[in-house]
Amino acid sequence: MKTYFNHPFHLVNISPWPITGAIGAMIIAMGLVNWFHKFNLTILMMGIIITLLTMYQWWRDVTREGTYQGMHTINVNMGLRWGMILFITSEIFFFISFFWAFFHSSLSSSIELGMIWPPSGIKPFNPLQIPLLNTIILLTSGITITWAHHSLLENNYSQTMQGLFLTIILGLYFTILQAYEYMEAPFTIADSVYGSTFFMATGFHGLHVIIGTIFIMICLYRHLTFHFSSNHHFGFEAAAWYWHFVDVVWLFLYFTIYWWGK
């Protein structure tokens, strides 16, 4: 029996998704151990499938609650905003660790690195080639998603759709170019601390670009199904915040690792 209270906060109904998410994460951990020792992906794939199904169904429920059931009041929206802000803050510190490792090694090169930076034998990428093109692509994508946001605020359905579509295309283009850059790289993740920090920092950034692109694809789908309005579209705003965060991290990567550290 449900009891309703006269307050602006959302009391979530009983849901199976937290426990299935925890089970999926546990199976992924077990699967990784099994993969490392026995090179068997069965358990890992099972955990990934459970986690993906949980994510889909949990976020489907959140969308229903906010879009159709009116559960996302002003107070709930404020809580969601603070949650996204804190999540992005944690991501900032995640990338700070990679920049810290890079500067620690580059500003005071140890004798193991030959007292020079980049280490002997490492041929860095030319920052005026693919890295510069990728910088232009991401900055342009920041413009297109801002255009989409302002169009949504003005209830311009077609321009919002166009802005989101262009952002997705630019995100995919960036990912393809970075994959090509990795295939042509003259060094690997095993080539000294330079290779380790380069591929960890740019690789995790690339993963965030892929996640952000999927995030915006979902926003485009939701826009096409009329989930958003000019005054109720936090899902879109969260995607835009995340994408701008990805843009800013890339600028730091470009000017430090590609340009300054070459």
Salt bridges, closest charged atoms under 4 A:
ASP61 OD1 - ARG60 NH2 3.00
ASP61 OD1 - ARG64 NH1 3.89
GLU65 OE1 - HIS10 ND1 3.99
GLU91 OE1 - HIS208 NE2 2.26
GLU237 OE1 - ARG81 NH2 2.62
GLU237 OE2 - HIS149 NE2 3.92
